[in-house]
Amino acid sequence: MNYQRGNYHGKTVFTLIRWDSAVYKETLNLRNDVLRKSAGKPLLVESPKEERTDIHLVIKQDGKVVGTLLLHPCFTSCVQIKQVAISPTCQGQGLGKKLMVYAEDVAKRLGYSTIFLTGRQSAWNFYRKLGYSELMDDYVDGDLVFKVFKKEIQTVPIVKEMKTNG
């Protein structure tokens, strides 16, 4: 599976990585800084084994990981987006949106038709703008408020009229 996307601004690359690779370990540091510390969760010091079968996407700028998310297969047609993190120094540049679009593209190519995710309250409008709809009321986990979102990413294929020779 190689779904590497071209460069943005000449030095930004969107790509898939392997679990427990050196680049994956960089994503753990980013997730610790952006997600775990603000949630009051213990920091990740080892690669979580439950992520072994997930699809790991990253954004690299000048060779450094500045964004990440996981695609976690749930069913044959459904995948969950998890652990979305963009470096604070890169937020506001549209990289989060581009990463989400990249993730949807990868999910489509792998045959998934539905994506769901759990988003922090601070990201709800971001997910709504990307076409995600709310599935249920919000809930609290520790100091943070969350909501579950869903998006259908596959459309019915257009059938073209076929001409026959007989």
C-alpha positions in Angstrom: 0.0 0.0 0.0 1.6 3.2 -1.1 -0.7 6.2 -1.1 1.9 8.9 -0.8 0.5 12.2 -2.0 2.6 14.8 -3.7 4.2 17.7 -2.1 2.4 20.8 -0.7 4.4 24.0 -0.5 7.3 22.0 -1.9 8.2 20.2 1.3 5.1 18.6 2.8 4.4 14.9 2.2 1.3 12.9 3.1 2.1 9.2 3.5 1.3 5.9 5.2 3.7 4.4 7.7 4.3 1.2 9.5 3.3 0.5 13.1 6.3 0.7 15.5 8.6 2.2 12.9 10.9 5.2 13.7 8.4 7.5 12.1 5.5 5.9 14.1 7.4 6.7 17.3 7.6 10.3 16.2 3.8 10.3 15.9 3.6 9.1 19.5 5.5 12.2 20.7 3.1 14.4 18.7 0.1 12.6 20.1 1.5 13.0 23.6 2.0 16.7 23.1 -1.3 17.5 21.3 -3.8 15.0 22.7 -2.7 13.1 25.8 -1.3 16.0 27.9 -4.4 18.1 27.4 -6.6 15.1 28.3 -4.7 14.3 31.5 -3.9 10.9 30.1 -0.7 9.0 30.7 1.9 9.6 28.0 2.7 6.9 25.5 6.1 5.5 26.0 5.7 2.3 23.9 3.8 1.5 20.7 0.3 0.4 21.7 -0.2 -3.1 20.5 -3.9 -2.5 19.8 -2.8 -0.2 17.0 -0.8 -2.9 15.2 -3.5 -3.5 12.6 -4.5 0.2 12.2 -3.6 2.2 9.1 -1.2 5.0 10.1 -1.2 8.3 8.1 1.3 11.1 8.6 2.1 14.5 7.3 5.8 15.3 7.2 7.3 18.8 6.6 11.0 19.0 5.9 11.3 15.4 7.1 9.6 16.0 10.5 6.2 14.6 11.5 3.7 17.5 11.9 0.4 15.6 11.6 -1.0 12.1 12.2 -4.2 10.1 12.4 -5.2 6.4 12.5 -7.7 4.5 10.5 -9.1 1.7 12.6 -11.0 -0.9 10.6 -14.3 -1.8 12.4 -16.3 -3.7 9.9 -15.8 -4.5 6.2 -17.5 -1.2 5.2 -16.7 1.0 8.2 -13.5 2.5 9.5 -12.9 4.8 12.5 -10.6 7.9 12.4 -8.7 8.1 15.7 -5.8 10.1 17.2 -6.0 13.1 14.9 -3.1 15.4 15.8 -1.5 18.4 14.1 1.6 20.1 15.6 0.7 23.4 17.3 3.2 25.2 15.1 1.4 24.0 12.0 -2.2 24.5 13.1 -4.2 27.0 11.0 -2.5 26.1 7.8 -5.1 23.8 6.5 -3.1 20.7 7.1 -5.8 19.1 9.3 -8.3 19.4 6.5 -5.8 18.0 4.0 -5.0 15.1 6.3 -8.7 14.3 6.7 -9.3 14.4 2.9 -6.2 12.1 2.5 -7.6 9.7 5.1 -11.0 9.6 3.3 -9.2 8.9 0.0 -7.2 6.1 1.5 -10.4 4.6 3.2 -12.3 4.8 -0.2 -9.4 3.0 -2.0 -9.5 0.3 0.6 -13.2 -0.2 0.1 -14.7 1.5 3.1 -17.9 3.4 2.7 -18.5 4.8 6.2 -16.2 6.7 8.5 -17.0 7.5 12.1 -14.9 9.4 14.7 -15.1 10.8 18.2 -14.2 14.5 18.3 -13.3 16.8 21.1 -15.6 19.8 21.5 -12.9 22.1 20.2 -13.0 20.2 16.9 -16.8 19.9 16.4 -17.1 22.7 13.8 -14.1 21.4 12.0 -15.7 18.0 11.5 -19.1 19.6 10.6 -17.4 21.7 7.9 -15.9 18.5 6.4 -19.4 17.0 6.1 -19.5 14.8 9.2 -22.9 14.5 11.0 -23.4 14.0 14.7 -24.6 10.6 15.7 -25.4 11.1 19.4 -25.4 13.6 22.2 -22.1 14.7 23.7 -20.4 12.9 26.6 -17.7 13.8 29.1 -14.5 11.8 29.5 -12.3 13.4 32.2 -12.0 17.1 31.6 -13.0 16.9 27.9 -16.4 16.9 26.1 -16.7 14.6 23.1 -19.2 13.8 20.3 -19.4 10.9 17.8 -19.6 11.9 14.1 -20.2 9.9 10.9 -19.7 10.4 7.2 -20.6 8.3 4.2 -17.7 8.5 1.8 -18.7 6.3 -1.1 -21.3 7.2 -3.7 -23.3 4.9 -5.9 -21.2 4.4 -9.1 -22.5 6.0 -12.2 -23.5 3.3 -14.7 -22.7 4.4 -18.3 -24.8 3.1 -21.1 -23.1 0.2 -22.8 -23.1 -0.3 -26.6 -23.2 -3.8 -27.9 -22.3 -5.3 -31.3 -25.3 -7.4 -31.7 
